[in-house]
Each structure stands twice: as structure tokens, then as C-alpha cells.
């Protein structure tokens, strides 16, 4: 099997925290001696989740409870600055009945690894890119080309990082600080990235630059998190009619092939037939995406060992 087209990546494996706020009621508290395994999930709308859990199996079956509520896995709630149980409807930007890849990911990784609890730090915003809009003049009109600095561009050439990159680092620090305050040891286990549709859809030059943009992001994430070999899992841009989708997919594949600790997850075969629209994975597609991320993370962890 081509290691760069395996199944998926990022989740945070963390042990639950004692003495947290009321927002954490129902959290399973387990003071394990094992380090908390932390995985970060970031990107745009298919990292957020634009689907409806009621459409699982075309609405003919309910999503199993083992996916719906995962009390043994943790999810960072930036609003309350606390860890809460992972469940559908807590997807940082997704509506009440929606979920992102974290649901299938945590479920499957827990079974694959068997190494304590999973804790996920998620920072994702729909319609966003790594590229800075101000750096391009060939943008397709009427697509929100002016990003007002809301991008994932890392700091470079004396310029500050984009607002979303800064937010990612800030929220990660908050989550990790909560672990430290509880006296917990932790290990950053993986970084999951589901993004690329913006560059694939609005600018030929942006799409052509995507490889170097992605490399720069990966390098900065590893540097800023002080984890030089952090496993990276990239979700492939899906098969919607992105004008420059093939260019971005090739760039993603190349970046992963040139990085010994990165894997590309195939997505072009995943279902996008739900009420979230043809650019978004439906409930079935999202569960499978999370599962592929989990398989990839598990594979990278074995390689790292």
C-alpha cells in the first residue's frame, strides 16, 4: 500500500482532568501514568463538519451511541477553557447535529492503539486558506477573496502569522496548559490537516504555490510546538469541481512523499450526498474520513517507535 494514500491522522490523546468546571460534568476521570497523547485537528469546512447526523446511512439508521458520545475521549472547549467529553454537536463551529472527522477518528484510534484516552484540540474555520489573499492578484471574483488576515499562513519574511495560525497556537497552548496545571504529562502525537479547497478554487497561482505553503505550515507547526518529528496527516482535497483541484492534490501528494513523518489520506471516494452540499462530506463520508485518519496516525506512530 502506498503509505502516502493511507487512511487518516490527527487527534489528541489526553487523559481526563480532575477539578475542572461544571462544563466538564460527565467527564471520565482517570489518572493514568501514561502521558496524554495530544492530537491537533485543523483546517477549513471539512475539518469543521457540514453534515447532519440524522442522515447517517441515508437516514435509515441512527449513528451508533459509541460514536455519538465518547466519554473516554476528550475534546478541548476553548469557550470554557476546559476539557469536555467528546460527542456529536461539539465540533467548534458545526451546528448541533453535525460533526467533523474527530468523531470517527477518536472511536477508531482508541481501538487501534489501546493506549489510554484520546484528547482532541480542534481549530477549524470554513472557507479559509494557508495563502494570504493580499499576495495574489488573479483571484476569481465574488468568492470572498479578501480574507482580512484570516488565514493559516505561518510567520515569514518578517511578517506576522495569519490570524488563524495565531489562534491555533494560542488555543493549543491553552489546552496544554490545562494539562500542565493538572500535573499531567502529555505527548503531542499528531497534527491532522483537512484543507486546500480554498486555494484549489480561487486562484491558479495560489494552487501552484500550495506545495510550498503546506511545507511552510508543517515546518512552522513542528517548530512552534517544539516537536520536530511530529506526525502529520493530510486530508486530500475532495473531488468537487474545484477549478484547480488536481494541482493542489498533486502538491499534497508530493509534500507527503518528501516528508518521512507525513501521510496523505484519500478522500475522493468519500460520500458527499448530504444536506451540507456537494463540497462537504456527509455523515457517512465523515465517519470514514475519521477512520482513515486514525489508521494513518496509528501507522505513523509505529514508524516513529
QUIGI-V726281 format. One record per residue. N is the residue number from 1. PSI is psi in whole degrees, -180 to 180 (999 if undefined). D_FIRST is the distance of its C-alpha to the first C-alpha in Angstrom with 1 decimal. Layout:
# QUIGI-V726281
N/PSI/D_FIRST  N/PSI/D_FIRST
This chain:
# QUIGI-V726281
1/135/0.0  2/117/3.8  3/-18/5.9  4/2/8.6  5/24/7.9  6/-165/7.5  7/-170/10.8  8/-173/14.0  9/-114/16.5  10/130/20.1  11/163/22.8  12/126/25.7  13/116/26.3  14/149/30.0  15/152/32.8  16/158/35.6  17/140/38.7  18/160/42.2  19/32/45.3  20/180/43.7  21/176/45.4  22/-22/46.2  23/-16/43.1  24/15/41.1  25/137/43.0  26/-7/40.7  27/132/38.3  28/121/37.4  29/122/38.8  30/108/37.2  31/78/38.0  32/151/35.1  33/-13/35.2  34/143/31.5  35/145/30.9  36/130/30.1  37/113/26.5  38/129/26.8  39/139/24.3  40/135/25.5  41/125/24.6  42/165/26.0  43/-149/26.1  44/-146/27.9  45/-32/28.5  46/-3/25.1  47/-35/25.2  48/-57/28.7  49/106/28.2  50/84/30.3  51/-172/30.1  52/120/32.2  53/-25/31.5  54/-12/34.0  55/7/31.7  56/135/29.0  57/43/28.2  58/29/30.6  59/6/33.3  60/-5/33.4  61/150/32.3  62/144/32.7  63/126/29.9  64/145/29.9  65/-29/32.1  66/-20/29.4  67/-43/27.8  68/-44/31.2  69/116/32.7  70/78/30.8  71/-22/33.7  72/-5/31.6  73/152/29.6  74/153/31.4  75/131/31.7  76/124/33.8  77/102/36.7  78/-30/38.1  79/-42/41.2  80/-4/42.4  81/47/40.8  82/163/39.5  83/134/36.6  84/164/36.5  85/142/34.6  86/130/31.5  87/161/32.2  88/139/31.9  89/-1/34.5  90/43/34.2  91/25/31.7  92/69/33.8  93/-23/34.8  94/154/33.5  95/175/36.3  96/-37/37.3  97/8/35.0  98/167/31.9  99/158/29.0  100/-169/26.1  101/-14/22.5  102/-28/24.2  103/-54/25.2  104/-33/21.9  105/-55/20.4  106/-43/23.3  107/-48/23.3  108/-37/19.8  109/-37/19.7  110/-38/22.9  111/-36/21.6  112/-41/18.4  113/-42/20.3  114/28/23.8  115/65/25.3  116/-170/28.2  117/160/28.6  118/137/26.7  119/129/28.7  120/129/27.7  121/118/29.4  122/129/29.0  123/104/30.5  124/142/29.8  125/128/32.1  126/148/31.6  127/20/32.0  128/157/31.6  129/172/29.9  130/-38/29.4  131/146/31.7  132/123/35.5  133/-35/37.2  134/-14/40.2  135/-1/38.2  136/146/37.8  137/-1/40.3  138/28/38.3  139/138/37.4  140/130/37.6  141/162/40.8  142/31/41.2  143/26/37.9  144/45/39.2  145/-33/38.6  146/103/40.8  147/-4/38.7  148/31/41.6  149/1/39.5  150/75/37.2  151/173/33.9  152/13/31.2  153/127/32.2  154/166/32.4  155/139/35.7  156/149/36.1  157/41/38.9  158/3/41.5  159/144/40.6  160/157/39.9  161/158/36.6  162/159/36.3  163/-36/37.8  164/-35/34.5  165/-43/33.0  166/-41/36.2  167/-43/36.0  168/-47/32.5  169/-37/33.8  170/-46/37.0  171/-35/35.5  172/-42/33.1  173/-41/36.1  174/-46/38.0  175/-44/35.4  176/-34/34.9  177/-34/38.7  178/-36/39.1  179/-45/37.0  180/-44/39.1  181/-28/42.3  182/3/41.4  183/22/40.9  184/139/37.2  185/147/34.7  186/163/31.5  187/123/28.2  188/115/26.4  189/-32/22.8  190/161/21.0  191/119/21.8  192/131/20.5  193/115/21.3  194/93/21.5  195/165/23.6  196/-15/24.0  197/-34/25.8  198/-52/29.2  199/-32/28.4  200/-17/26.7  201/-13/29.8  202/-8/32.9  203/127/32.8  204/-42/31.4  205/-40/32.1  206/-48/30.6  207/-41/27.3  208/-27/27.5  209/-5/28.1  210/-38/25.3  211/-49/23.1  212/-33/26.0  213/-45/27.0  214/-42/23.7  215/-43/23.7  216/-41/27.3  217/-49/26.6  218/-46/23.9  219/-44/26.2  220/-41/29.2  221/-47/27.6  222/-40/26.6  223/-50/30.1  224/-28/32.1  225/1/30.5  226/44/30.8  227/78/27.3  228/-21/26.0  229/24/22.5  230/123/22.1  231/135/18.5  232/132/18.1  233/127/16.0  234/127/16.7  235/124/17.0  236/141/16.5  237/132/19.9  238/-178/20.3  239/18/21.4  240/169/25.1  241/53/27.4  242/129/27.2  243/-38/29.0  244/31/26.8  245/-42/23.5  246/-37/21.5  247/-46/22.9  248/-41/21.9  249/-41/18.3  250/-39/17.9  251/-42/19.7  252/-44/17.5  253/-44/14.3  254/-44/16.4  255/-45/17.7  256/-37/14.5  257/-27/13.2  258/-2/16.7  259/120/16.9  260/-13/15.6  261/38/16.1  262/148/14.8  263/145/11.9  264/132/12.1  265/126/12.1  266/136/12.2  267/-12/15.8  268/-13/17.0  269/1/16.7  270/148/18.6  271/136/22.2  272/51/25.1  273/13/28.1  274/-175/30.2  275/-9/33.4  276/-8/31.7  277/164/31.4  278/-10/28.8  279/-4/27.5  280/143/26.6  281/136/24.2  282/-175/26.3  283/-43/26.5  284/-44/23.7  285/-38/21.4  286/-39/22.3  287/-43/21.6  288/-38/18.1  289/-46/17.6  290/-39/19.0  291/-42/16.7  292/-38/13.6  293/-45/15.4  294/-43/16.1  295/-42/12.7  296/-43/11.8  297/-44/15.2  298/-40/14.9  299/-43/11.8  300/-36/13.9  301/-36/16.9  302/-39/15.6  303/-42/14.8  304/-35/18.3  305/999/19.9
